[in-house]
């Protein structure tokens, strides 16, 4: 745990009078009523000024960090809580760690805090202007809050910069790991002696490989998850009948690359078999490439796992936590997941109200998806969905009515859109309040 700033480490200010303390609390109460606006404004100020923070993978973590900081600031000034009593914000530290992993320098993080601080001071000034008191008292109030914000930013910046530096140091140590260096050379297409590789890593390259990426999602998991992921990699190897132990290469505290050797006849990967192991570990995700042989296969299966990783990161469905490149439609789903706004609009255009994020629309989508996937067989769809054939027929009719055109119209687009909804879930669906989405009945 980080300590609060030591005495003399922040700007020196005189103790506020009781009247100023009351006005500070009043400003805090007024700002609390604008909480959503404050968070949105600060996000926009930071994102609009610093291009380095615009990576889509980091956006959610930036928002969580901003929200945590705003909530902490308002709680402290509303309740007159001394700075030395505050605890570090987990989301802020995790964001700093993720920036270090993406190679974003500490100076960028420091600048983001100063931009956020300026934005907050502007909002405070707006509220001070509305208070009915003397100009001198307003000036005293503004001076106090400006000094307080300086102290807060000085403290939180040191906390997050320390987290950033520790993660950067960890990554530097990891990059020096012998196994990691050998694997990096191999993936980069550089020459690696197969015998030397096997001797130093315990993994042979003249076999059939299945490459995978395993990681832990979640902004509040700051602990080192390497051991958890290593155990999961063992389960992965066991599930798919590996002929030897997996090659496990930690990339950072919550991500690892994995290769398992499999017999030539085991070319079919059924990720549904992984669900028990996946469900046991909160936040775990896995993406897998297709089985491939030799050094070239070692590289290619890893590339494929990386290509579909975005699907597991984006999917809101439980079965989307484990994905396989070789599954029908998975490669194109990964491409569509890279531009969610455009994909969401396309899904809406293809499905109409069936794209709504409602239980009723989901039942209709799943019925149509299974029916189409089984080649238009009522019998097979009935067996897979455990529904009477008349129920299948009714839902298909209702789906056509909701869509506004026959299911045979644009069949390829329909099947792909249903598959994308099935895999990615809420990420590509229309919010229940979306314009034009009407209630869907089943």
DRENPATI-570894 format. One record per residue: x, y, z of N, C-alpha, C in turn. Coordinates in steps of 0.1 Angstrom, whole numbers, padded with zeros to 4 digits, always signed. Each point is the difference from the previous one (the first is absolute). Example, Ala and Ser with C-alpha at 12.3 -4.5 7.8 and 13.67 -1.06 7.14 Angstrom:
+0132-0057+0078-0009+0012+0000+0009+0012+0000/-0004+0011-0007+0009+0011+0000-0008+0011+0008/
END
This chain:
+0008-0012+0000-0008+0012+0000+0009+0012+0000/-0004+0010-0008+0007+0013-0001-0004+0009+0012/+0010+0007+0005-0002+0010+0011-0005+0013-0006/-0008+0007+0008-0004+0013-0003+0012+0009+0000/-0001+0012-0006+0012+0009-0001+0005+0004+0014/+0013+0000+0001+0006+0004+0013-0002+0015+0002/+0001+0004+0012-0001+0015+0003+0011+0007-0007/-0004+0011-0007+0009+0009-0007+0002-0005-0015/-0007-0011-0004+0002-0004-0014-0010+0006-0009/-0009+0008+0005-0010+0006-0009-0001+0015+0004/-0007+0007-0008-0001+0015+0001-0005+0003+0014/+0007+0010+0007-0004+0004+0013-0012+0010-0001/-0010-0003+0008-0012+0009+0001-0005+0001+0014/-0005+0012+0003-0005+0002+0014-0013-0008+0002/-0003-0004+0012-0012-0008+0003-0012+0009-0003/-0010-0006-0007-0012+0008-0004-0008+0003+0012/-0007+0011-0001-0009+0004+0011-0013-0009-0001/-0008+0000+0011-0012-0008+0000-0009+0004-0011/-0001+0013-0003-0008+0005-0011+0004-0006-0013/+0013+0000-0003+0006-0005-0012-0003-0015-0001/+0001-0007+0011-0002-0015+0000-0015-0003-0004/-0009+0009+0005-0014-0002-0003-0002+0002-0015/+0006+0010-0005-0001+0003-0014+0006-0010-0009/+0011-0006+0004+0006-0011-0007-0009-0012-0001/-0007-0003+0011-0010-0011+0000-0011+0003-0009/-0004+0013-0001-0011+0004-0008+0004-0002-0015/+0012+0004-0003+0005-0002-0014+0000-0014-0003/+0004-0009+0009+0001-0014-0002-0014-0006-0003/-0010+0005+0008-0014-0005-0002-0005+0004-0014/+0003+0012-0004-0005+0005-0013+0007-0009-0011/+0013-0002+0001+0007-0008-0010-0005-0014+0000/-0004-0006+0012-0004-0013+0000-0013-0002-0009/-0008+0010+0000-0012-0001-0008+0003+0001-0015/+0012+0004-0003+0005+0000-0014+0010-0011-0003/+0000-0011+0008+0010-0010-0001+0003-0005-0014/-0011-0005-0006+0001-0005-0014+0006+0010-0010/-0004+0012+0002+0005+0011-0009+0015+0002+0002/+0004+0000+0013+0014+0002+0003+0009-0011-0006/-0005-0012+0002+0008-0012-0005+0001+0001-0016/-0011+0003-0006+0000+0001-0015+0009+0011-0004/+0000+0012+0007+0008+0011-0004+0015-0003+0001/+0003-0006+0012+0014-0003+0002+0005-0011-0010/-0008-0010-0003+0004-0010-0010+0003+0007-0014/-0009+0009-0003+0001+0007-0013+0013+0009+0000/+0002+0007+0011+0012+0008+0000+0013-0007-0001/+0001-0012+0006+0012-0008-0001+0001-0007-0013/-0011-0006-0005+0001-0007-0013+0002+0010-0011/-0005+0012+0001+0001+0009-0011+0014+0007-0001/+0008-0001+0011+0013+0007+0001+0011-0010-0002/-0001-0012+0005+0012-0009+0000-0003-0012-0009/+0006+0000-0012-0003-0011-0010+0005-0013+0005/+0010-0001+0008+0006-0012+0005-0010-0009+0008/-0010+0007+0005-0010-0008+0009-0012-0004-0008/+0001+0001-0013-0012-0003-0008-0002-0014-0005/+0009-0009+0005-0001-0014-0004-0013-0006+0005/-0008-0006-0009-0014-0005+0004+0001-0010+0012/+0011-0007+0001+0001-0010+0011+0001+0007+0013/+0005+0013+0000+0002+0007+0013-0012+0009+0003/-0009+0002-0009-0011+0010+0003-0008-0003+0012/-0004-0012+0001-0009-0004+0012+0008+0002+0013/+0013-0003+0000+0008+0001+0012+0002+0015+0003/+0002+0008-0010+0001+0015+0002-0013+0005+0007/-0011-0004-0005-0013+0004+0005-0002-0004+0015/+0004-0012+0003-0001-0005+0014+0009+0008+0009/+0012+0003-0005+0010+0008+0008-0006+0014+0003/-0005+0006-0010-0006+0014+0001-0011-0001+0010/-0009-0009-0002-0012-0001+0009+0004-0002+0014/+0010-0009+0002+0005-0002+0014+0006+0012+0006/+0008+0008-0008+0006+0012+0006-0011+0011+0003/-0009+0002-0009-0011+0010+0002-0008-0004+0013/-0003-0013+0001-0008-0004+0012+0008+0002+0013/+0013-0003-0001+0008+0002+0012+0001+0015+0004/+0003+0008-0010+0001+0015+0002-0013+0006+0007/-0011-0004-0006-0013+0006+0005-0003-0006+0014/+0003-0012+0002-0003-0006+0014+0009+0007+0010/+0012+0003-0003+0009+0006+0009-0004+0015+0004/-0003+0008-0011-0003+0014+0003-0014+0001+0006/-0009-0009-0003-0013+0001+0006+0000-0004+0015/+0009-0009+0004+0001-0005+0013+0012+0005+0008/+0008+0010-0005+0011+0005+0006+0010-0011+0005/+0003-0009-0009+0009-0011+0003+0014+0004-0003/+0010-0001+0009+0014+0004-0002+0006-0009-0011/+0009+0005-0007+0006-0007-0011+0008-0012+0005/+0006+0001+0012+0008-0011+0006-0009-0012+0003/-0013+0001+0000-0009-0011+0003-0005-0007-0012/+0003+0005-0012-0005-0006-0013+0008-0012-0004/-0007-0010-0006+0007-0012-0005+0002+0001-0015/+0011-0006-0005+0002+0000-0015-0012-0006-0007/-0003+0005-0012-0011-0004-0008+0005-0011-0009/-0006-0012+0002+0004-0012-0008-0001+0002-0015/-0011+0006-0005-0001+0002-0014+0010+0009-0006/+0005+0010+0008+0010+0009-0004+0013-0007-0001/+0004-0008+0010+0012-0008-0001+0000-0010-0011/-0011-0006-0002-0001-0010-0011+0001+0006-0014/-0005+0012-0001+0001+0007-0013+0015+0004-0002/+0007+0004+0010+0014+0003-0001+0008-0012-0005/-0003-0012+0006+0006-0012-0003-0002-0004-0014/-0013+0002-0005-0003-0004-0014+0007+0009-0010/+0002+0013+0004+0007+0009-0009+0015-0004-0001/+0005-0005+0011+0014-0004-0001+0001-0012-0009/-0010-0009+0000+0001-0012-0008-0001+0004-0015/-0007+0011-0003-0002+0005-0014+0012+0009-0004/+0010+0002+0009+0011+0008-0004-0002+0015+0001/-0011+0004+0007-0003+0014+0001+0009+0006+0011/+0008+0010-0003+0009+0005+0010-0007+0007+0012/+0007+0001+0011-0006+0005+0013-0003+0015-0002/+0007+0007-0008-0002+0015-0002-0014+0002-0005/-0005-0009-0009-0014+0001-0005-0010-0002+0011/+0002-0009+0009-0009-0002+0011+0000+0012+0009/+0011+0006+0003+0001+0012+0008-0008+0011-0006/+0002+0002-0013-0007+0011-0007-0015-0002+0001/-0005-0013-0002-0014-0003+0001-0006+0005+0013/+0007-0002+0011-0005+0004+0013+0000+0015+0001/+0009+0007-0006-0001+0015+0001-0011+0005-0008/-0003-0006-0012-0011+0004-0008-0013-0003+0008/-0001-0011+0006-0012-0003+0008-0002+0009+0011/+0011+0004+0007-0001+0010+0011-0005+0013-0005/+0005+0005-0011-0004+0013-0005-0015+0000-0003/-0005-0012-0006-0014-0001-0003-0008+0001+0013/+0004-0007+0010-0007+0000+0013-0001+0014+0006/+0012+0007+0000+0000+0013+0005-0009+0010-0007/-0002-0002-0013-0009+0008-0008-0014-0002+0005/-0004-0013+0003-0013-0003+0005-0002+0006+0014/+0010-0001+0008-0001+0006+0013-0002+0015-0001/+0007+0007-0009-0001+0014-0001-0014+0004-0005/-0006-0009-0008-0014+0003-0005-0010+0000+0012/+0002-0010+0009-0008+0000+0012+0002+0011+0010/+0013+0004+0002+0003+0011+0009-0006+0012-0005/-0001+0003-0013-0006+0012-0006-0015+0001+0004/-0006-0012+0002-0015+0000+0003-0003+0002+0015/+0010-0001+0009-0002+0001+0014-0002+0015+0004/-0010+0002+0009-0003+0014+0004+0009+0003+0013/+0011+0006-0003+0009+0004+0010+0009+0011-0005/+0008+0006+0008+0008+0012-0004+0011-0005-0009/+0004+0010-0009+0011-0004-0009+0013-0004+0007/+0003+0006+0011+0012-0004+0007-0001-0015+0005/-0012-0004+0005-0002-0013+0004+0001-0010-0011/-0006+0004-0012+0001-0009-0012+0015-0002-0004/+0008+0011+0001+0014-0001-0003+0007-0009+0009/-0003+0001+0013+0006-0009+0010-0004-0015-0002/-0013-0002-0004-0004-0013-0003+0007-0006-0012/+0001+0008-0010+0007-0005-0013+0014-0003+0003/+0007+0009+0008+0014-0003+0003+0002-0013+0008/-0010-0002+0010+0001-0012+0008-0002-0013-0009/-0010+0000-0009-0002-0011-0008+0011-0003-0010/+0006+0011-0005+0011-0001-0010+0012-0007+0007/+0003+0004+0013+0010-0006+0007-0002-0014+0004/-0013-0003+0003-0004-0014+0003+0002-0009-0012/-0005+0005-0012+0002-0008-0012+0014-0002-0003/+0009+0010+0002+0014-0002-0002+0005-0011+0008/-0003+0000+0013+0004-0011+0009-0005-0014-0004/-0013+0000-0004-0005-0013-0004+0007-0006-0012/+0002+0009-0010+0006-0005-0012+0015-0004+0002/+0006+0008+0009+0014-0003+0003+0001-0014+0007/-0010-0003+0008+0000-0014+0007-0004-0011-0010/-0011+0002-0007-0004-0011-0008+0009-0003-0012/+0007+0011-0005+0009-0001-0011+0012-0009+0005/+0005+0002+0012+0011-0008+0005-0004-0014+0002/-0013-0003+0004-0005-0013+0001+0000-0008-0013/-0006+0007-0010-0001-0007-0013+0013-0001-0008/+0008+0010+0002+0013+0000-0007+0009-0011+0006/-0002-0002+0013+0008-0011+0007-0005-0014-0006/-0013-0001-0001-0006-0013-0006+0005-0002-0014/+0000+0011-0008+0005+0000-0014+0015-0005-0001/+0008+0006+0009+0014-0003+0000+0003-0015+0004/-0008-0004+0010+0002-0014+0004-0004-0010-0011/-0011+0003-0007-0004-0009-0011+0010+0001-0011/+0005+0012-0003+0010+0001-0011+0013-0008+0004/+0004+0000+0013+0011-0008+0004-0002-0015-0001/-0013-0004+0004-0003-0014-0002+0000-0005-0014/-0005+0009-0009+0000-0004-0014+0014-0001-0006/+0009+0009+0005+0014+0000-0004+0006-0013+0004/-0002-0004+0013+0005-0012+0005-0005-0012-0009/-0013+0000-0003-0006-0011-0007+0006-0001-0014/+0003+0012-0006+0006+0000-0014+0014-0007+0000/+0006+0000+0012+0013-0006+0001+0000-0015+0003/-0012-0005+0002-0001-0014+0002+0004-0008-0012/+0007-0010+0002+0006-0008-0011-0011-0006-0009/-0009-0006+0006-0011-0006-0008-0008+0010-0008/-0003+0011+0007-0007+0010-0007+0008+0006-0012/+0013+0001+0001+0008+0005-0010+0000-0010-0012/+0002-0013+0003+0000-0010-0010-0013+0000-0008/-0011+0001+0007-0014-0001-0006-0001+0013-0009/+0004+0011+0005-0001+0013-0007+0008-0001-0014/+0011-0006+0001+0009-0002-0012-0008-0009-0010/-0005-0010+0005-0007-0010-0009-0012+0006-0006/-0008+0008+0008-0012+0006-0006+0003+0011-0010/+0012+0006+0002+0004+0011-0009+0006-0006-0013/+0000-0013-0001+0006-0006-0012+0015-0001-0001/+0006+0002+0011+0015-0001+0001+0004-0014+0002/+0012-0004-0003+0005-0013+0001+0002-0004+0015/-0005-0012+0003+0001-0006+0014+0003-0015-0002/+0011-0004+0006+0003-0014+0000-0010-0008+0008/-0006-0010-0007-0011-0008+0006+0005-0007+0012/+0012-0006-0001+0006-0007+0012+0002+0009+0012/+0006+0011-0003+0002+0010+0011-0013+0005+0006/-0010+0002-0009-0013+0004+0005-0006-0010+0010/+0001-0013-0005-0006-0011+0009+0008-0001+0013/+0013+0001-0001+0008-0001+0012-0002+0011+0010/-0003+0012-0004-0002+0011+0009-0014+0002+0004/-0010-0005-0008-0014+0003+0003-0007-0013+0004/+0006-0012-0003-0007-0012+0002-0011-0003-0010/-0001+0007-0011-0011-0001-0009+0006-0003-0014/-0005-0010-0007+0006-0003-0013-0008+0006-0011/+0007+0005-0011-0006+0007-0011-0005-0009-0011/+0005-0013+0000-0003-0009-0011-0013-0008+0002/-0010+0007+0006-0012-0007+0003-0012+0008-0005/-0012-0005+0003-0012+0008-0004-0004+0009+0012/-0002+0013-0003-0002+0009+0011-0014+0006+0000/-0005+0003+0011-0012+0009+0002+0005+0012+0008/-0001+0012-0006+0004+0012+0007-0012+0006+0007/+0003+0006+0011-0011+0007+0007+0005+0013+0008/-0009+0009+0002+0003+0011+0009-0010-0001+0012/+0005+0001+0012-0009+0000+0012+0002+0012+0008/-0010+0006+0005+0001+0012+0008-0012+0002+0009/+0002+0009+0010-0010+0003+0009-0006+0014-0003/-0013+0001-0002-0006+0013-0002-0004+0006+0013/-0003+0013+0000-0005+0007+0012+0010+0011+0005/-0006+0012+0003+0009+0011+0004+0004-0001+0015/-0006-0009+0008+0002+0000+0014+0008-0012+0004/+0008-0006-0009+0008-0011+0003+0015+0004-0001/+0005+0006+0010+0014+0005+0000+0010-0010+0003/-0003-0011+0006+0010-0010+0004+0006-0007-0012/+0011-0006+0003+0007-0008-0011-0008-0013-0002/-0005-0002-0012-0008-0012-0003+0007-0011-0007/+0014+0001+0000+0008-0010-0008-0003-0014+0005/+0000-0003+0013-0003-0013+0004-0013-0005-0004/-0010+0008+0001-0014-0004-0004+0000-0003-0014/+0006+0008-0009+0000-0003-0014+0008-0013-0003/+0011-0002+0007+0008-0012-0002-0008-0013+0003/-0008+0001+0011-0009-0011+0003-0010-0002-0011/-0006+0011-0005-0010-0001-0010+0006-0006-0013/+0013+0004-0003+0006-0006-0012+0002-0015+0001/+0002-0005+0012+0001-0014+0003-0013-0007-0003/-0011+0007+0004-0014-0005-0003-0002+0000-0015/+0005+0010-0007-0002+0001-0014+0007-0012-0007/+0012-0002+0004+0008-0012-0006-0007-0013+0003/-0005-0002+0012-0007-0012+0004-0013-0002-0008/-0007+0011-0002-0013-0001-0007+0002-0005-0014/+0010+0005-0007+0002-0003-0014+0010-0011-0002/+0003-0008+0010+0008-0011-0002+0015+0002-0004/+0006+0010+0006+0014+0003-0003+0009-0012+0002/+0009-0002-0008+0010-0011+0001+0011+0003+0009/+0001+0013+0005+0011+0004+0009-0005+0012+0007/+0008+0006+0010-0004+0012+0007+0000+0012-0009/-0009+0010+0003-0001+0012-0009+0012+0009+0001/+0003+0008-0010+0009+0010+0001-0007+0013+0004/+0003+0005+0012-0007+0011+0006+0010+0012+0001/-0004+0011-0006+0008+0011-0001-0007+0013+0005/+0002+0004+0013-0007+0012+0005+0005+0012-0008/-0010+0008-0003+0003+0013-0007-0001+0012+0009/-0009-0001+0009-0001+0010+0011-0007-0007+0012/-0004+0008+0010-0006-0006+0012-0013-0007-0002/-0007+0003-0012-0013-0006-0002-0002-0006-0014/+0011-0002-0007-0001-0005-0013+0012-0010-0003/-0003-0011-0007+0010-0009-0004-0003-0007-0013/+0011-0003-0007-0001-0008-0012+0002-0015+0003/-0008-0008-0007+0001-0015+0003+0001-0007-0013/+0008-0011+0000+0000-0010-0011-0002-0013+0006/-0008-0009-0006-0001-0014+0004+0003-0009-0012/+0006-0011+0002+0002-0009-0011-0011-0010+0000/-0005-0003-0012-0011-0010-0001+0003-0010-0011/-0006-0011+0001+0002-0011-0010-0006+0005-0013/+0006-0005-0012-0004+0004-0013-0015-0002-0002/-0005-0011+0006-0014-0003-0003-0010+0009+0008/+0005+0008+0009-0008+0008+0008-0001+0014-0006/-0007+0001-0011+0000+0013-0007-0013+0008+0002/-0009-0006+0008-0012+0007+0003+0000+0005+0015/-0003+0013+0001+0001+0007+0013-0015+0004+0004/-0005-0006+0011-0013+0004+0005+0001+0008+0012/-0001+0013-0001+0003+0009+0012-0011-0001+0010/-0011-0006-0003-0011-0002+0010+0005-0009+0011/+0010-0008-0003+0006-0009+0011+0008+0008+0010/+0003+0012-0003+0008+0009+0009-0009+0007+0010/-0013+0000-0002-0009+0008+0008+0001-0003+0015/+0001-0012+0005+0001-0003+0014+0013+0007+0006/+0011-0001-0007+0012+0007+0005-0001+0015-0001/-0006+0005-0010-0002+0014-0002-0008+0006+0011/-0011-0007+0003-0010+0005+0010+0006+0000+0014/+0010-0008+0002+0006-0001+0014+0009+0012+0003/+0004+0008-0010+0010+0011+0002-0007+0013-0004/-0003+0009+0009-0007+0012-0003+0009+0008-0010/-0006+0005-0011+0006+0009-0009+0010-0007-0010/+0002-0013+0001+0009-0006-0010-0005+0000-0014/+0008+0001-0009-0003+0000-0015+0010-0008-0007/-0003-0006-0011+0009-0008-0008-0004+0001-0015/+0010+0002-0008-0002-0001-0015+0010-0010-0005/-0004-0008-0010+0008-0011-0005+0001+0000-0015/+0012-0003-0005+0002-0002-0014-0002-0014-0004/+0000-0003-0013-0002-0013-0005+0013-0009+0001/-0002-0013+0002+0012-0009+0000+0008+0002-0012/+0014+0001+0001+0009+0002-0011+0013-0006+0004/+0008-0005-0010+0012-0007+0002+0012+0008-0002/+0011-0004+0007+0013+0005-0001+0002+0015+0004/+0011+0006-0004+0004+0013+0004-0011+0010-0006/-0003-0002-0013-0010+0009-0006-0013-0001+0007/-0004-0012+0003-0013-0002+0008+0000+0006+0013/+0012+0000+0007+0001+0006+0013-0003+0015-0001/+0005+0006-0011-0003+0015-0002-0014+0002-0004/-0005-0008-0010-0013+0003-0005-0012-0002+0010/+0001-0011+0008-0010-0002+0010-0001+0011+0010/+0012+0006+0003+0000+0011+0010-0006+0012-0007/+0003+0003-0012-0006+0011-0007-0015-0001-0001/-0005-0012-0002-0014-0002+0000-0007+0003+0014/+0007-0005+0010-0005+0003+0014-0001+0015+0002/+0011+0007-0004+0000+0014+0001-0011+0007-0008/-0003-0005-0011-0010+0006-0009-0014-0001+0006/-0003-0011+0007-0014-0001+0005-0001+0004+0015/+0012+0004+0006-0001+0004+0014-0010+0011+0003/-0001+0009-0010-0010+0011+0002-0014-0004+0002/-0003-0012-0005-0014-0006+0001-0002-0003+0015/+0009-0007+0006-0001-0004+0014+0000+0012+0009/+0007+0011-0003+0001+0012+0008-0013+0008-0002/-0007-0001-0011-0011+0008-0003-0013-0007+0004/-0001-0013-0001-0012-0007+0002-0006+0001+0014/-0013+0002+0001-0007+0001+0013-0006-0013+0003/+0000-0010-0009-0006-0013+0002+0010-0009+0008/-0005-0009+0008+0008-0008+0008+0008-0010-0009/-0006-0005-0011+0007-0009-0009+0011+0007-0008/-0001+0014-0001+0010+0007-0007+0013+0002+0007/+0001-0005+0012+0013+0002+0008+0011-0009-0006/-0004-0011-0008+0010-0008-0006-0003-0001-0015/+0009+0003-0008-0002+0001-0015+0010-0008-0007/-0003-0005-0012+0009-0008-0008-0001+0005-0014/+0012+0003-0006+0001+0006-0013-0007-0008-0011/+0001-0014+0002-0006-0009-0010-0015-0001+0001/-0007+0005+0010-0014-0001+0000-0006+0008-0012/-0011-0005-0005-0006+0006-0012-0004+0014+0003/+0005+0010-0008-0004+0014+0001+0008+0007+0011/+0010-0006+0007+0007+0007+0010+0010+0010-0005/+0007-0003-0011+0009+0009-0005-0007+0013-0005/-0011-0001-0007-0007+0012-0004-0006+0007+0011/-0004-0007+0011-0006+0007+0012+0011+0008+0006/+0012-0005+0000+0012+0008+0006+0002+0013-0008/-0001-0001-0013+0001+0012-0008-0011+0010+0003/-0012-0005+0002-0012+0009+0003+0001+0006+0014/+0007-0007+0009+0001+0005+0014+0010+0011+0001/+0007+0003-0011+0010+0011+0001-0006+0013-0003/-0013+0000-0005-0007+0013-0002-0014-0002+0005/-0002+0000+0013-0013-0003+0006-0011+0009-0005/+0002+0013+0000-0010+0009-0004-0006-0003-0014/+0009-0002-0010-0004-0004-0013-0007-0013-0001/+0005-0010+0008-0006-0013+0001-0014+0000+0006/-0001+0008+0010-0013+0002+0007-0011+0005-0010/+0005+0010-0008-0010+0006-0010-0003-0010-0010/+0010-0008-0005-0003-0010-0010-0009-0011+0005/+0002-0005+0013-0009-0010+0006-0014+0005+0001/-0002+0013+0003-0013+0006+0001-0007+0001-0013/+0008+0003-0011-0006+0000-0013-0004-0013-0005/+0008-0011+0003-0004-0013-0004-0011-0006+0008/+0000+0002+0013-0010-0007+0009-0012+0009+0004/+0001+0013-0002-0011+0009+0005-0002-0002+0015/-0012+0000+0004-0003-0001+0015+0005-0013+0006/+0004-0010-0008+0005-0012+0006+0014+0003+0006/+0006+0011-0003+0013+0004+0006-0001+0006+0013/-0012+0001+0006-0002+0007+0013+0006-0009+0011/+0005+0007+0010+0006-0007+0012-0011-0003+0010/-0009-0009-0004-0011-0004+0009-0001-0016+0000/-0005-0006+0011-0001-0014+0000-0009-0006-0011/-0011+0008-0004-0009-0005-0010+0007-0001-0014/+0008+0011-0003+0007+0000-0013+0011-0010+0000/+0006-0003+0012+0011-0010+0000-0006-0014-0002/-0012-0003+0005-0006-0013-0003-0003-0001-0015/-0005+0010-0006-0003-0001-0015+0013-0001-0007/+0011+0007+0003+0012-0001-0007+0006-0014+0001/+0000-0005+0012+0006-0013+0002-0008-0011-0007/-0013+0001-0001-0008-0009-0007+0003+0000-0015/+0001+0012-0006+0003+0002-0014+0014-0005-0003/+0010+0003+0009+0014-0004-0002+0001-0015+0000/-0006-0007+0009+0001-0015+0000-0007-0006-0012/-0012+0006-0003-0007-0005-0012+0008+0001-0012/+0006+0012-0002+0008+0002-0012+0013-0009+0000/+0006-0001+0012+0012-0008+0001-0002-0015-0003/-0012-0005+0003-0004-0014-0002-0005-0002-0014/+0002+0010-0009-0005-0002-0014-0014+0001-0002/-0007+0007+0009-0015+0002-0001-0008-0012+0004/+0005-0008+0009-0006-0012+0005-0008+0003+0013/-0013-0001+0000-0008+0002+0012+0003-0011+0010/+0003-0012-0005+0002-0011+0009+0013+0002+0008/+0011+0003-0007+0013+0002+0006+0000+0013+0009/-0007+0010-0004-0001+0012+0008-0008-0002+0013/-0010-0008-0002-0009-0004+0012+0008-0008+0010/+0009-0009-0005+0008-0008+0009+0010+0008+0007/+0007+0009-0007+0011+0008+0005-0005+0010+0011/-0012+0006-0003-0006+0010+0008-0009-0006+0011/-0003-0013-0001-0009-0006+0009-0014+0007+0000/-0005+0002-0012-0013+0007-0002-0008-0008-0009/-0013+0001+0001-0009-0007-0009+0001+0007-0014/-0002-0008-0011+0001+0005-0013-0010+0012-0003/-0011-0001+0006-0010+0011-0002+0005+0013+0006/+0007-0001+0012+0006+0012+0006+0011+0006-0009/+0008-0009-0006+0010+0004-0010-0006+0008-0011/-0011-0006-0006-0007+0006-0011-0005+0014+0004/-0006+0000+0012-0006+0013+0004+0011+0011+0002/+0011-0004+0006+0010+0010+0002+0007+0005-0013/+0001-0009-0010+0005+0003-0013-0009+0010-0007/-0013-0002+0001-0010+0009-0006+0001+0014+0007/+0001-0001+0013+0001+0013+0008+0012+0007-0004/+0011-0007-0001+0013+0006-0004-0001+0007-0014/-0007-0006-0009-0002+0006-0013-0008+0013+0001/-0010+0000+0009-0008+0012+0002+0008+0011+0006/+0008-0003+0010+0008+0010+0006+0010+0005-0009/+0006-0008-0008+0011+0004-0009-0006+0008-0012/-0012-0003-0003-0007+0007-0011+0003-0005-0014/+0006-0012-0001+0002-0006-0013+0003-0015+0002/-0001-0008-0010+0002-0014+0002+0014-0004+0005/+0001-0011+0007+0013-0004+0005+0009-0004-0012/-0006-0004-0011+0008-0003-0012+0006+0012-0007/-0004+0011+0004+0005+0013-0006+0013+0004+0006/+0011+0000-0008+0013+0003+0006+0005-0011+0009/-0001-0012-0004+0002-0012+0009+0014+0000+0006/+0010+0003-0009+0014+0000+0005+0003+0011+0011/-0005+0012-0003+0001+0010+0010-0008-0003+0013/-0011-0006-0002-0008-0004+0012+0007-0010+0009/+0006-0010-0006+0007-0010+0007+0012+0006+0007/+0007+0008-0007+0012+0006+0006-0004+0010+0012/-0010+0008-0002-0004+0009+0010-0005-0007+0013/-0007-0011-0002-0005-0008+0011+0012-0006+0007/+0010-0005-0007+0012-0006+0006+0008+0011+0008/+0001+0012-0005+0007+0010+0007-0007+0004+0013/-0014+0000-0001-0007+0003+0013+0001-0011+0010/+0001-0012-0005+0001-0012+0009+0014+0000+0007/+0010+0004-0008+0014+0000+0006+0002+0012+0009/-0002+0012-0006+0004+0013+0007-0011+0005+0009/-0012-0004-0002-0011+0004+0010-0003+0015+0000/-0001+0006+0012-0004+0014+0002+0009+0010-0008/+0012-0004-0002+0009+0010-0007-0005+0004-0014/-0008-0008-0006-0005+0003-0014-0015+0002+0000/-0007+0000+0011-0014+0001+0001-0005+0014+0002/-0012+0002-0004-0006+0014+0002-0005+0001+0015/+0003+0011+0007-0005+0002+0013-0015-0001+0000/-0006-0003+0011-0015-0002+0000-0007+0013-0003/+0007+0012+0003-0006+0013-0002+0004+0006-0014/+0007-0008-0008+0005+0005-0013-0012+0004-0009/+0002+0011-0007-0010+0006-0009-0003-0011-0011/-0013-0002-0001-0005-0009-0011-0001-0015+0005/+0005-0003+0012-0001-0014+0004-0013-0002+0008/-0009-0007-0006-0013-0002+0007+0000-0013+0008/-0009-0002+0009-0001-0012+0008-0001-0012-0009/+0007-0011+0003-0001-0012-0008-0007-0011+0009/-0010-0006-0006-0008-0010+0007+0004-0014-0005/-0002-0010+0009+0002-0014-0004-0011-0008+0004/
END
